[in-house]
Every structure is written in structure tokens, then in C-alpha cells.
Amino acid sequence: RHVFADQGFTGRLIDWTRDTLRTTLQIVRKPTDQRGFAVHPRRWVVERTLAWLTACRRLARDYERHPAVSEALIRWAAIAGMTRRITRGQPARRQARRTFTWT
């Protein structure tokens, strides 16, 4: 497992991630000589993923009281995004209109 994080997450988080989660945390930094905006491959992946998740209305703000609920909503949004990408490229299908008969 390999996780990328922004430079705001430097410090004890790297050791905690390695020891507790048994995961490699790589801090993605911008070059020291950079002026203005520039796209960096790994930073862009992190920003894009966060943007996809916050597109889910319920994840746009932190309304949840329990971390487990927030985690479930993040998983739900990620699964919804993955299924959208899996089914992309196929023609759109309309749902069949349902009619109810009253007797």
C-alpha cells in the first residue's frame, strides 16, 4: 500500500502510518524554485481524488458526529464514482416507465 499526502501532513503522521497502518506515506512537495501554479503528477492525483469526493453533497461539509459515518460516506462516494467510470462509454438508457392499474 502506498498513500500520497500533501506537504501539510509532514511530521509524526509518517511514522504513525508506517507503524500502525503498515502503509507507506509519501509526502508530495512542490519544487523549491516554483513560482505560481504548476501541475505535478502525484499532487494532481491527490487533488483530483479529493475533488471527486467533495462533489458528493454530503461530503462538502463536515456534518457528521461520528467518524464511522464519515468513513462510510467517503466509501459510498468512492464506490459511486468507480461505478460511473466503469459504465462510462456505454449509451445512456432510460428507465422503463411504470404504470400502475387500479382495480
N, C-alpha and C positions, 0 to 999 in steps of 0.2 A: 504494500500500500504506500502510496505517495500522495501527499497533500501539499498544495501550494497556498501560501498566505501572503498578504500584503506586509510591507515593512513595519506597519503598526503593531504587528504581533510578535516582534522580537522579544527576547528575554527568556523567562522561565518556561514559557509555553513550549519551546522546542524540546527541552528536557522532559517535561511532563508528557508530551505527545509520544516521545520515544519510549519512556518507561511505562506509562500507564496504558496507552493505546497500541503500543508496538507498531507505530506508524512513523514514517519519515516525513518531517515537516520542512519544506523548503521555502525560505523567505525570498520572495521575488522583489528585487530592488531596482530602482531606476539608475541609469548611469550617472556618475557624479558630474559629468560635463554637459548633461542635457539641459537645454533651455526650452521652455514651452512644452507643448504636447508632442508625444511620440508614442506610437503603438509598439508595445513589447509583447512577444508571443505568449508567454506564460501569464503575465499580468492581464492580458486581454481575456484569457480563458476564465480567470477568476472574476473579473468584472462582468463578463457576459453571463456567467452562471448566476451571479447574484441578481443581475437584471432580469433574467428569466424567472427566477424565483419570486422577486418582488412584483412581477406582473400579476401574480395571484393576489387578488384584492385583500384577502385576509392576512397576507404576509406583509402588506405595505406598512402596517403599523404593528406595534407590539402590544396587542390587547390581551393576550393570554396570560393567565396567572400561573399555570404550571408548565414547566419546561417540556414535559412529556407531550402536552397538547401542541406546543410549538413544533416539536420534533415530528409529530405525526403530520402536521400541516405542511411542513417542508417536504416530507416524503411524498405526500399526496400531490403537491405541486410538481415535484420532480418526475413522478410517475406519469402525471398528465402530460407534461412536456415531452417525455420519451415516447409515449404512445402517439402523440401528434407527429413527432418526427418519423416514427416507424411507418405510419399510414400516409405520410406525405407522398405526393406523386400519383395518387390514385384519384379518379374523378370523384367529385362530390356527389353524395347520394342523399336524396330527400327521404325523410321518413314517410312511410305509408300513412295516409290519412285514415284515422279511425272513425268509424261511425257506430253509433250505439242505437239500437232499436228498442223502443219501449213497448212492452206488451201489456 
